[in-house]
Amino acid sequence: MMHPSDIADSGEVIAIDWGTSSLRAALMAPDGAVRERIASPDGIMFANGRRFEDIFRALFGEWIARHPGATILASGMIGSRQGWVEAPYAACPAGFEDLARGLVFAEVEGLAKVGFVPGLSIEHDDGVPDVMRGEETQVFGALASLGVSEGVFVLPGTHSKWVRVEGGRIIGFRTFMTGEMFDLLRRHSILGRLMPEGAPKGGEPGEAFDLGCELSGSGTLLHHLFSVRSRGLLGKTAPEQLADYMSGLIIGEEVREARTFFTEAPSPVYLVGRGDLASLYRRALAHYDLQSAALDDGVTFAGLFALARTHRAQMKV
Amino acid sequence: MMHPSDIADSGEVIAIDWGTSSLRAALMAPDGAVRERIASPDGIMFANGRRFEDIFRALFGEWIARHPGATILASGMIGSRQGWVEAPYAACPAGFEDLARGLVFAEVEGLAKVGFVPGLSIEHDDGVPDVMRGEETQVFGALASLGVSEGVFVLPGTHSKWVRVEGGRIIGFRTFMTGEMFDLLRRHSILGRLMPEGAPKGGEPGEAFDLGCELSGSGTLLHHLFSVRSRGLLGKTAPEQLADYMSGLIIGEEVREARTFFTEAPSPVYLVGRGDLASLYRRALAHYDLQSAALDDGVTFAGLFALARTHRAQMKV
């Protein structure tokens, strides 16, 4: 694993985190510092018939004109079959060098070459496959930022990932559909109807969240979720607390199960993500006696930067 | 428990199963035989501003004119707070007589009196409340039809119920959001997008369903569900099999958990419901070594009939 400071002599890096619903990018100096940022709603599901190449030209033409020698890398769903250029999944265990070797480059005519980061695939012990795309870059970025080469990384979100790293390589991971499940139930189920519209969260999670975590200790969501309704109907939980309670049930079940796959892992667990979600996870992790340390999601840019350097080093060999 | 044949000397019964999305009714002879049937899409969520009383008059005026002395009972969501007249939940354990005593009657002016069947509520050992409304009538109908006074009854559906009966009383039950969960995931999640539109089921469940059941043996749906996506993406399960696989995962998890609450129960488990759903459940129950016997959902009318007789007997005392 190379640390950004070891390789600060190369050129600029344009790091693009191009996901399903949005895009974030950074123009990074040769020493890894972020000089400029772009945030755009042009996620791959919102291209609406526009070519990804045209979106790219419009967003990045100016940076590239200023820094024609920059290394340009994109991670996330843009490298999937539904994206711009498919970068096939690399198999776990996979280290930084494997990921760099799996980069797939495409020429944007007359402008630049763009490298797409591969996702990772794994087959669990029970023969079931699992995949990630985008989170691998965050994890390697976290390793580079922290200067560590092992640990458990939790990346909450639509499809929450738990990732085990040993010797600088991702040796295992598990996906949980936690965020999507919450969203489906909130927006489309009979449970959502009992919850006030758009109640802003704000502040720390409360007692209702803890109650949900507590109940998640055994049994199954399929049963526990119905208690959101029965508590609401019988007046045992106030309507504005029901979403918090449901969140505790779902995140609690994720943590309960996930920790059984990572029992040998060192403490603390590293939590990568947005502030409000991270604070819910910290609370659920604590409920299950797991210590955690929070990292912000700037680690994606750090990951892309380190990957660009590793790629350059591989090219020189 | 009275058997219909003990009390065949009273008048006709109009039995109404009035649920969320539809309504079914039977005009029953004094001996319990179904003479005529009505099926209508006028479930309580489709009233669209019409008064329930007006729907009732339009559907049942003619039957009542012919049989002015008939006892009229309605079970299901029509007796909920969102329905016509609320019949408060009776607490478990509850027997047939408790249910009959909990009937709430309303006068439809100049036409008839209608009795609404109460739902049941329970507090589980972990302090969590649970409720049912409509299924209690099916279970008591099944008891009357089978001439038994104990057993475990499984009522698959949007909110699947497992009900334990001892000495003719419902002593416990658990709800699982199985049907709604399947529907949410099929219609609104990223998993549904991989499944062909409106693939007709038809025939027996296949290997993909069994594979889902197998995987449900440990762990959590939150994780297993993502394998619907990874199997689809990696070509390990064909698109037209993915819904069956997902169904096996969800129903399997229900059965895995539910049976732990009913370990002392006699065999077979009684399965009440539609043919195609019943065949999925029979397969999942067999996977978990539970013997089952299937009952059709005509048991609702048998339950309302027996309840009408019990009510008349209570009135005479």
Contacts between the chains, C-beta under 8 A, distances in Angstrom:
chain1	res1	chain2	res2	distance
A	81	B	233	7.8
A	121	B	230	7.6
A	121	B	234	7.0
A	126	B	215	6.7
A	128	B	215	6.5
A	128	B	224	7.6
A	128	B	227	4.7
A	128	B	230	7.5
A	128	B	231	7.7
A	129	B	227	6.7
A	129	B	230	4.3
A	129	B	231	6.3
A	129	B	234	5.2
A	129	B	236	6.2
A	130	B	226	6.7
A	130	B	227	7.0
A	130	B	230	5.4
A	131	B	229	7.7
A	131	B	230	4.9
A	131	B	233	6.3
A	131	B	234	7.4
A	159	B	226	6.4
A	174	B	223	5.8
A	175	B	223	6.6
A	175	B	226	4.2
A	175	B	230	7.8
A	176	B	220	7.7
A	176	B	222	4.5
A	176	B	223	5.2
A	176	B	226	7.1
A	177	B	189	7.7
A	177	B	222	5.6
A	177	B	223	7.8
A	177	B	225	5.1
A	177	B	226	5.4
A	178	B	222	5.9
A	180	B	189	6.0
A	180	B	190	6.6
A	181	B	222	6.4
A	181	B	225	8.0
A	184	B	184	4.8
A	184	B	185	7.1
A	184	B	188	5.5
A	184	B	189	5.9
A	185	B	184	7.1
A	187	B	188	7.7
A	188	B	184	5.5
A	188	B	187	7.7
A	188	B	188	5.1
A	189	B	177	7.7
A	189	B	180	6.0
A	189	B	184	5.9
A	190	B	180	6.6
A	215	B	126	6.7
A	215	B	128	6.5
A	219	B	257	5.9
A	220	B	176	7.6
A	220	B	220	7.2
A	220	B	221	7.1
A	220	B	253	5.6
A	220	B	254	7.6
A	220	B	256	7.7
A	220	B	257	4.4
A	221	B	220	7.1
A	221	B	221	6.4
A	221	B	222	6.8
A	222	B	176	4.5
A	222	B	177	5.6
A	222	B	178	5.9
A	222	B	181	6.4
A	222	B	221	6.8
A	222	B	250	7.1
A	222	B	253	5.8
A	222	B	254	5.5
A	222	B	257	7.0
A	223	B	174	5.8
A	223	B	175	6.6
A	223	B	176	5.2
A	223	B	177	7.8
A	223	B	254	8.0
A	223	B	257	6.2
A	223	B	258	7.8
A	224	B	128	7.6
A	225	B	177	5.1
A	225	B	181	8.0
A	226	B	130	6.7
A	226	B	159	6.4
A	226	B	175	4.2
A	226	B	176	7.2
A	226	B	177	5.4
A	227	B	128	4.7
A	227	B	129	6.7
A	227	B	130	7.0
A	229	B	131	7.7
A	230	B	121	7.6
A	230	B	128	7.5
A	230	B	129	4.4
A	230	B	130	5.4
A	230	B	131	4.9
A	230	B	175	7.8
A	231	B	128	7.7
A	231	B	129	6.3
A	233	B	81	7.8
A	233	B	131	6.3
A	234	B	121	7.0
A	234	B	129	5.2
A	234	B	131	7.4
A	236	B	129	6.2
A	250	B	222	7.1
A	253	B	220	5.6
A	253	B	222	5.8
A	254	B	220	7.6
A	254	B	222	5.5
A	254	B	223	8.0
A	256	B	220	7.7
A	257	B	219	5.9
A	257	B	220	4.4
A	257	B	222	7.0
A	257	B	223	6.2
A	258	B	223	7.8
